[in-house]
């Protein structure tokens, strides 16, 4: 390394030799240029052993750590370990997968700090879940943002209340296999990775996943890998997942659905109306929900939001012959969940996201038309009359003769 | 009565003024609590809704004000009925052709096209227009309000579409009424001249001349207004009281039905606590477990991929040097075992002494006894992470049997 820098230095000083030396040292120079920002970063992030190790000052490329000691045993498949509760778990790490993973440059002990030496120190975990929990804070060192986001999430909260089934980092991101999530320049996740999200959540939320997989959104993901349909995280968030039973989530949900359903660039492809949110907000339920969202975001309202009628994870196409709510009976069933006495006339009280026209909901259309004519006519007439009175009182004050006796 | 000198004229009695006050309060509350709902996105609406204590409370205030207005309407009907039927007073609020003519004449007079301001009766055209607009508006608001308050009952008789239609009408009518009050009522009785008759009950002679010249003439020219005799009044009261009581009861029942007829639309059922089965893990895939192998087979038991990536385990060392610890055996141990059984603690086979000593389970090797010692027994049992190839194991056995020489 030192030799290299000296040569760069002499190159700058000695212009005559420049051509030759550049040819000889092109590759190292590029490497150093590339390495320089990495080293600078490493200086600032020296607290992170991962980066410190990855950028050893001797070589232009990060050197892989020597994990052969651990992989000597754990690299073999079919390695198992039995916990005191009798659960048998695999303790194998696939070396090939590991070296392809985003953590390939980390030595095992960066995370497994408690596992130096062999025989390994005795571990207090009595079952696999306890063991996983021992590592729940390991990721924080290198991933502080995600870690603090997770701390605000429903997963962390339910863990605090003692539910050990709550997801920690490793439950979603398999640490020995996780590859880098592919994102484009705008940070949008690749279609391929987007389509895999639901499978990750399904590990713990399988019942919901089964419903979702049959829904109009889930089918798009499972069958077509369509990036337009929402994966779990598009509605629930990624690390900051909030409790969806909270009032706040409920009140914010129309905007959440509206984000895609008001976007003609997405909806246009499928011939879906983009008026769904504004027609909802114009109606009683939507108005109330929006007011609540603004004035009392943490309070409960029983007014319907999108998913009360359309379903939550099992959202079907409105034309679905079994459950689609464009079929009046299905819509009535949705109404009756809150209004049990509603009869078959009642669903028509909701304009089904249509804007009234002479063909769709004509009564509403003509009532509006009537008032759109009546209100300006009456108010305009009154205003004109008042203006003439003002005119007389200001400009014709002195002409006031009234032989009829009405005015003095 | 010396009429010539009278400068103030009683226009509204106390009962009428209280009625007006009730109307002012209920109308204003209805208008404000209603319009903030119609224009709920405006910042002023947000402020007001918050001020009323949230949207639900705003709606409760709206409904209370509506109830007050409905009761006031019943009272007004009875009151007007009494005056019309029992006292036989002139129906001075009923519009006539003259009102139309007056309106046109005032309009022309204002613009200077007419030299004469009309002489107007007790209720002039502007007041009649306002009164009947009020009646019309209250009827519309009452009917559409009923439908909105009791949508399920309404939809059981009428098409469901009547509900959004009512909502449209209710809102637009509210705008019409409120703005009309601001333009017409406020201008005519507050701005152009502050008319205090609703507060003190009186109008001045000047006001009477301008607005009710005809009434003034009538008062002054026929001072003795025809009033029925007490006997006539008593006779009519006997009919009026039971009839009006009966009709009032019906109307009260109507208001009761209006207010309490249907509860589901107001409260609705509580959101059914559908607790999803949130945590339902997938069945874990079976753990790949090592099959017991009776003899220490060489690395081909490993999958080819693993074998490739672990050449240390898979390949035999080239035989070099004498069969001693310092010669061949030590190197074999360091390449195959020391990764784990080195300086980390426990069994340490990086040195000859450590190998002899063994770990927690006893001596590693026992010189001259190739069947004793933990190392050989582990290797023979199989299933250990690192293994010797059969040739290597044979070599180690031979070395032990020969005395396990260090040098």
HADDOCK unambig.tbl for C-alpha pairs under 7 A between the chains (distance, minus, plus):
assign (segid A and resid 69 and name CA) (segid B and resid 339 and name CA) 4.67 0.50 0.50
assign (segid A and resid 69 and name CA) (segid B and resid 340 and name CA) 5.94 0.50 0.50
assign (segid A and resid 72 and name CA) (segid B and resid 385 and name CA) 6.95 0.50 0.50
assign (segid A and resid 72 and name CA) (segid B and resid 386 and name CA) 6.84 0.50 0.50
assign (segid A and resid 73 and name CA) (segid B and resid 385 and name CA) 4.77 0.50 0.50
assign (segid A and resid 73 and name CA) (segid B and resid 386 and name CA) 6.67 0.50 0.50
assign (segid A and resid 76 and name CA) (segid B and resid 306 and name CA) 6.75 0.50 0.50
assign (segid A and resid 78 and name CA) (segid B and resid 288 and name CA) 4.78 0.50 0.50
assign (segid A and resid 78 and name CA) (segid B and resid 289 and name CA) 4.54 0.50 0.50
assign (segid A and resid 78 and name CA) (segid B and resid 290 and name CA) 4.88 0.50 0.50
assign (segid A and resid 79 and name CA) (segid B and resid 289 and name CA) 6.54 0.50 0.50
assign (segid A and resid 79 and name CA) (segid B and resid 290 and name CA) 6.56 0.50 0.50
assign (segid A and resid 80 and name CA) (segid B and resid 289 and name CA) 6.30 0.50 0.50
assign (segid A and resid 89 and name CA) (segid B and resid 287 and name CA) 6.37 0.50 0.50
assign (segid A and resid 90 and name CA) (segid B and resid 287 and name CA) 5.72 0.50 0.50
assign (segid A and resid 90 and name CA) (segid B and resid 288 and name CA) 6.76 0.50 0.50
assign (segid A and resid 117 and name CA) (segid B and resid 344 and name CA) 4.12 0.50 0.50
assign (segid A and resid 117 and name CA) (segid B and resid 345 and name CA) 6.02 0.50 0.50
assign (segid A and resid 118 and name CA) (segid B and resid 340 and name CA) 5.93 0.50 0.50
assign (segid A and resid 118 and name CA) (segid B and resid 341 and name CA) 6.61 0.50 0.50
assign (segid A and resid 118 and name CA) (segid B and resid 344 and name CA) 5.54 0.50 0.50
assign (segid A and resid 118 and name CA) (segid B and resid 345 and name CA) 5.93 0.50 0.50
assign (segid A and resid 118 and name CA) (segid B and resid 346 and name CA) 6.55 0.50 0.50
assign (segid A and resid 119 and name CA) (segid B and resid 345 and name CA) 6.89 0.50 0.50
assign (segid A and resid 119 and name CA) (segid B and resid 346 and name CA) 6.18 0.50 0.50
assign (segid A and resid 202 and name CA) (segid B and resid 282 and name CA) 6.97 0.50 0.50
assign (segid A and resid 203 and name CA) (segid B and resid 281 and name CA) 5.30 0.50 0.50
assign (segid A and resid 203 and name CA) (segid B and resid 282 and name CA) 5.20 0.50 0.50
assign (segid A and resid 204 and name CA) (segid B and resid 279 and name CA) 5.60 0.50 0.50
assign (segid A and resid 204 and name CA) (segid B and resid 280 and name CA) 5.40 0.50 0.50
assign (segid A and resid 204 and name CA) (segid B and resid 281 and name CA) 3.89 0.50 0.50
assign (segid A and resid 204 and name CA) (segid B and resid 282 and name CA) 6.31 0.50 0.50
assign (segid A and resid 205 and name CA) (segid B and resid 278 and name CA) 5.79 0.50 0.50
assign (segid A and resid 205 and name CA) (segid B and resid 279 and name CA) 5.33 0.50 0.50
assign (segid A and resid 205 and name CA) (segid B and resid 280 and name CA) 5.13 0.50 0.50
assign (segid A and resid 205 and name CA) (segid B and resid 281 and name CA) 5.90 0.50 0.50
assign (segid A and resid 206 and name CA) (segid B and resid 280 and name CA) 5.33 0.50 0.50
assign (segid A and resid 206 and name CA) (segid B and resid 281 and name CA) 5.70 0.50 0.50
assign (segid A and resid 206 and name CA) (segid B and resid 282 and name CA) 5.76 0.50 0.50
assign (segid A and resid 207 and name CA) (segid B and resid 277 and name CA) 6.60 0.50 0.50
assign (segid A and resid 207 and name CA) (segid B and resid 280 and name CA) 5.98 0.50 0.50
assign (segid A and resid 291 and name CA) (segid B and resid 55 and name CA) 6.94 0.50 0.50
assign (segid A and resid 295 and name CA) (segid B and resid 50 and name CA) 6.36 0.50 0.50
assign (segid A and resid 295 and name CA) (segid B and resid 54 and name CA) 6.82 0.50 0.50
assign (segid A and resid 302 and name CA) (segid B and resid 270 and name CA) 6.50 0.50 0.50
assign (segid A and resid 302 and name CA) (segid B and resid 271 and name CA) 6.19 0.50 0.50
assign (segid A and resid 338 and name CA) (segid B and resid 268 and name CA) 5.52 0.50 0.50
assign (segid A and resid 338 and name CA) (segid B and resid 269 and name CA) 5.06 0.50 0.50
assign (segid A and resid 339 and name CA) (segid B and resid 264 and name CA) 5.96 0.50 0.50
assign (segid A and resid 339 and name CA) (segid B and resid 265 and name CA) 6.86 0.50 0.50
assign (segid A and resid 339 and name CA) (segid B and resid 268 and name CA) 6.14 0.50 0.50
assign (segid A and resid 339 and name CA) (segid B and resid 269 and name CA) 6.90 0.50 0.50
assign (segid A and resid 341 and name CA) (segid B and resid 152 and name CA) 6.96 0.50 0.50
assign (segid A and resid 342 and name CA) (segid B and resid 152 and name CA) 5.63 0.50 0.50
assign (segid A and resid 343 and name CA) (segid B and resid 156 and name CA) 6.29 0.50 0.50
assign (segid A and resid 345 and name CA) (segid B and resid 155 and name CA) 5.61 0.50 0.50
assign (segid A and resid 345 and name CA) (segid B and resid 156 and name CA) 6.59 0.50 0.50
assign (segid A and resid 345 and name CA) (segid B and resid 159 and name CA) 5.53 0.50 0.50
assign (segid A and resid 345 and name CA) (segid B and resid 160 and name CA) 4.82 0.50 0.50
assign (segid A and resid 346 and name CA) (segid B and resid 152 and name CA) 6.66 0.50 0.50
assign (segid A and resid 346 and name CA) (segid B and resid 155 and name CA) 5.43 0.50 0.50
assign (segid A and resid 346 and name CA) (segid B and resid 160 and name CA) 4.82 0.50 0.50
assign (segid A and resid 347 and name CA) (segid B and resid 160 and name CA) 6.54 0.50 0.50
assign (segid A and resid 348 and name CA) (segid B and resid 160 and name CA) 4.47 0.50 0.50
assign (segid A and resid 348 and name CA) (segid B and resid 161 and name CA) 5.17 0.50 0.50
assign (segid A and resid 349 and name CA) (segid B and resid 160 and name CA) 4.34 0.50 0.50
assign (segid A and resid 349 and name CA) (segid B and resid 161 and name CA) 4.74 0.50 0.50
assign (segid A and resid 349 and name CA) (segid B and resid 162 and name CA) 6.91 0.50 0.50
assign (segid A and resid 349 and name CA) (segid B and resid 163 and name CA) 5.33 0.50 0.50
assign (segid A and resid 349 and name CA) (segid B and resid 164 and name CA) 5.85 0.50 0.50
assign (segid A and resid 361 and name CA) (segid B and resid 161 and name CA) 6.80 0.50 0.50
assign (segid A and resid 363 and name CA) (segid B and resid 161 and name CA) 7.00 0.50 0.50
assign (segid A and resid 363 and name CA) (segid B and resid 165 and name CA) 6.21 0.50 0.50
assign (segid A and resid 364 and name CA) (segid B and resid 164 and name CA) 6.42 0.50 0.50
assign (segid A and resid 364 and name CA) (segid B and resid 165 and name CA) 4.32 0.50 0.50
assign (segid A and resid 364 and name CA) (segid B and resid 168 and name CA) 6.97 0.50 0.50
assign (segid A and resid 367 and name CA) (segid B and resid 165 and name CA) 6.32 0.50 0.50
assign (segid A and resid 367 and name CA) (segid B and resid 168 and name CA) 6.90 0.50 0.50
assign (segid A and resid 367 and name CA) (segid B and resid 169 and name CA) 6.36 0.50 0.50
assign (segid A and resid 368 and name CA) (segid B and resid 168 and name CA) 6.33 0.50 0.50
assign (segid A and resid 371 and name CA) (segid B and resid 172 and name CA) 6.27 0.50 0.50
assign (segid A and resid 375 and name CA) (segid B and resid 176 and name CA) 5.57 0.50 0.50
assign (segid A and resid 379 and name CA) (segid B and resid 180 and name CA) 6.17 0.50 0.50
assign (segid A and resid 382 and name CA) (segid B and resid 183 and name CA) 6.91 0.50 0.50
assign (segid A and resid 382 and name CA) (segid B and resid 184 and name CA) 6.29 0.50 0.50
assign (segid A and resid 383 and name CA) (segid B and resid 183 and name CA) 6.49 0.50 0.50
assign (segid A and resid 385 and name CA) (segid B and resid 107 and name CA) 6.64 0.50 0.50
assign (segid A and resid 388 and name CA) (segid B and resid 107 and name CA) 6.87 0.50 0.50
assign (segid A and resid 388 and name CA) (segid B and resid 110 and name CA) 5.48 0.50 0.50
assign (segid A and resid 388 and name CA) (segid B and resid 111 and name CA) 6.20 0.50 0.50
assign (segid A and resid 389 and name CA) (segid B and resid 110 and name CA) 5.55 0.50 0.50
assign (segid A and resid 392 and name CA) (segid B and resid 110 and name CA) 5.02 0.50 0.50
assign (segid A and resid 392 and name CA) (segid B and resid 111 and name CA) 6.63 0.50 0.50
assign (segid A and resid 402 and name CA) (segid B and resid 115 and name CA) 6.67 0.50 0.50
assign (segid A and resid 402 and name CA) (segid B and resid 116 and name CA) 5.40 0.50 0.50
assign (segid A and resid 402 and name CA) (segid B and resid 117 and name CA) 6.15 0.50 0.50
assign (segid A and resid 403 and name CA) (segid B and resid 116 and name CA) 6.58 0.50 0.50
assign (segid A and resid 404 and name CA) (segid B and resid 116 and name CA) 5.80 0.50 0.50
assign (segid A and resid 404 and name CA) (segid B and resid 117 and name CA) 6.64 0.50 0.50
assign (segid A and resid 404 and name CA) (segid B and resid 118 and name CA) 6.88 0.50 0.50
assign (segid A and resid 406 and name CA) (segid B and resid 117 and name CA) 5.59 0.50 0.50
assign (segid A and resid 406 and name CA) (segid B and resid 118 and name CA) 5.86 0.50 0.50
assign (segid A and resid 406 and name CA) (segid B and resid 119 and name CA) 4.87 0.50 0.50
assign (segid A and resid 406 and name CA) (segid B and resid 209 and name CA) 5.47 0.50 0.50
assign (segid A and resid 406 and name CA) (segid B and resid 210 and name CA) 5.24 0.50 0.50
assign (segid A and resid 406 and name CA) (segid B and resid 213 and name CA) 5.50 0.50 0.50
assign (segid A and resid 407 and name CA) (segid B and resid 117 and name CA) 6.70 0.50 0.50
assign (segid A and resid 407 and name CA) (segid B and resid 209 and name CA) 5.89 0.50 0.50
assign (segid A and resid 407 and name CA) (segid B and resid 210 and name CA) 4.79 0.50 0.50
